[in-house]
Amino acid sequence: MQNEPIEVTLKVTAVFEQLNVPYLIGGSLASVLYGMVRTTQDADIIAEMRQEHTQPFVSTLEDEFYIDEEMITSSIHGNSSFNIIHRETFFKVDVFIPLPRPFLQSQLVRAQWQTFALETEVSAKFATPEDTILSKLEWFRLGGETSERQWRDILGVIKTRADKLDFAYLQKWAEEIQVSDLLERALQAS
């Protein structure tokens, strides 16, 4: 995995850890970790931020990131997303404030610590391979099932981790989030 995206992302997750905000890194960083290597334009973090986290989050990161406090406040109130951009590298970190739902809680409980040897050893919580597949299937469906990049990421994780995946978990949640047909298609394609 390239150092720059992970280094920038871990600056953000370190603040979530300081503030005791449940989070996980998902999206392309997770699929690269578990699947096929590719460049990524941004990092996706799911975080259960609340309004009281906004000020300390902004004050800790504002020297290194372009950050908009009003956008964060609005995202927290609307369970949507906001982004911050690292000033030096222009790498973008998207933070999703999710609606509470059973699949989200399952992802947060199952998130796995991954350690990276950069200048020092650093760790962060990542979505599991199964949750990475399921989330990407959900995004693929929401995007009209047209994103070749999302589909390649899904197949990459399945091919790379096939012998270690919890298929019962995959099938249970695929049915719950209504992507069973896409999961079956991905399993057959890989």
N, C-alpha and C positions, 0 to 999 in steps of 0.2 A: 504494500500500500504506500502511496506517495506520502511523504512527510508533511508537506504544507497543509493539505486539507485536514489531516488528523490533528496537527498541532493547533491550528486555529479553532477547530471544533472543541478540542479539550480545554481551551481557555474558557469557553462558554459552559461546558459541563462542570468545570471546577466551581464556577459560581453557583450553579444549581445545587451542587453538593454542599457548599457552604451554607446555602439558604434552606437546605433540607427539602428541596423540590424534587418529587419523583420525576424521573425522566428516562428516556432511552434514545439511543442513536439508531435511526432506521434508514430507510431509503437507499440511495446508491452506495453510501459508505458501508452499510451493513451487507449489501449484496456483493460488493467488492471483497469484503472480508471473508465471506463464505463461498463466493462463486468465482466468476471470471474477472480478471483485471481489466479495468477501463478507466479513463479519466472521468472526473466528476466536476460539475460546475458549482455544486453547492453541497451543503450538509443538511440533513433533515433530522430535527430533534423533536420528539414528542415530550412535552413538559406540562405538568399540572401546576402551572403558575397561578397564583392568586394576587389580588391587588396589592397586598402588603409586601410582595416580593419586588414590585416594579422599581421603586426608588433605589433599594440597595443593588439590584441587578444593573440598573442604568449607571449608577455612580461608580460601580466597580469596573464596568467595561467601556465607558464613554471615551476614555483616552485612546483606546486601541481600535474602537469600532465606530462606524457611523451608526447611530442608534436614535430612534424616535420614540420618546416616552409616551406621547399621545397614541401612537400606533400600537404600542404594547398594551396600554390601558384599554383601547378599543378591542383588541384581540382577546383580551381576558374576558371582557364583558360579553363578547359575541362568540366565544369559543371558535375562533378562527386562527389565522396565522399572522406572524410578522417576521420580518427579516432584519438582520444586522449585517453590516459589511465590514470586514477587517480593513483598516485604513492602509496598511502596508502592502497587502497582497491582493486586495479587492475580492477575496474569497467570501462568498455569501453563506450565511447560516440561516436557514429557515426554521422557525420555532412554531410548532403547531400546538395550540391550546385545545385539547380534545373535549368533546362532550363525554360525560361519564357513560360508559357502556361496558358490558361484560367482557368483550374482546379486548378492550383497552386494559382493563384490570388484569386480565390474563397475561397480556404482553409485559406489563410492568412487573408482575410477580416473577415471570420467567426470564426477564432480562439477565444477561450474563456479563460479568466483568471481563473485559479484554485488556491486556497489558501490552504497552508498546515501549520499546527501548529507544527513546529519543535522546536528548541531552541527559535526561534522567529517566527512570522508569515511571510511566504514567498509566493510569487506568481509567476506564469509563464503562458505563453500562450500554450494551448493544442489544437490540432485538435478537432473539434466537433465529437460527436458520428457518425454522418452521414459520415463525411470525413474520419474518422478512418475506417469505414466499406469499403468505396470506395477505399481507398488507399490499404487496405489489400486485397481486391478483385483484384486490379491491380497487386500487388506483387504475389498473388497466381497464377494468370494467367501467369505472366512472369516466375515464377518458375516451369512451367509445370503442375500446378494444382495438386501437390503432397504433399505439406506441410500440414500435419495434424494439426500442431500447429497454422499455419495461419488460417486454416479453423475453428478450435475451437475458436480462438479469434473472428473471424467474427460472428459466431453463438452466442458466449457469449454476445457480444455487442447488437446484435439484440434481444436476449431473455430478457436481463436485461433492455433494453431501449425501447422495442416495443411500449409501449403506448405513448412515447414522440418523436419518430422519425418523421422527415419530409420526408414522402415517395415520395412526388412529387420531392423534391430535389434529393433524392437517385436515382429515376428513370431517371431524366433528365441527371445527370452526369454519371450514369452507361451506358446510351446510348452513351454519348459523348466520354467516355474513353473505350468503347467497352467491357463492362463487364455485360451487361444486363442479359445475360443468367446465369451468375454466381450469380448475385443478386437474380434472380428468384429462383434459386436452393437453395440459402441460406435462403430466406424467407420461402420456403416450408419446409426446413429441421428444421427450428426453430419453 
